[in-house]
Amino acid sequence: MNELDRLEVSDGRIGETALVLGSFRHRPSGDWDFVLGGKGYMGGLEQLVQDYGIEVE
């Protein structure tokens, strides 16, 4: 298998306790792609899942 891309990951920024490194996208052809991208969350996993519309009590 050949490497398609690379995302350098550091220790994050101070206060970030959760990190998303990318996402899977379903293409109309039925194939799946992994799209690189990073986003850190200072509110941890709770803030991350809320960003995706999941309610946390």
Residue pairs with C-beta under 8 A, 6 or more apart in sequence:
5 36
7 21
7 22
7 36
7 38
9 19
9 21
9 38
12 19
12 40
13 40
15 42
16 40
16 41
16 42
17 41
17 42
17 43
17 44
17 45
18 40
18 41
18 43
18 44
18 45
18 47
18 48
19 38
19 39
19 40
19 41
20 37
20 38
20 39
20 41
20 48
21 36
21 37
21 38
22 34
22 35
22 36
22 37
22 38
23 34
23 35
23 37
24 32
24 33
24 34
24 35
25 32
25 33
25 34
25 35
26 32
27 33
41 47
41 48
41 51
43 50
46 56
49 56
50 56
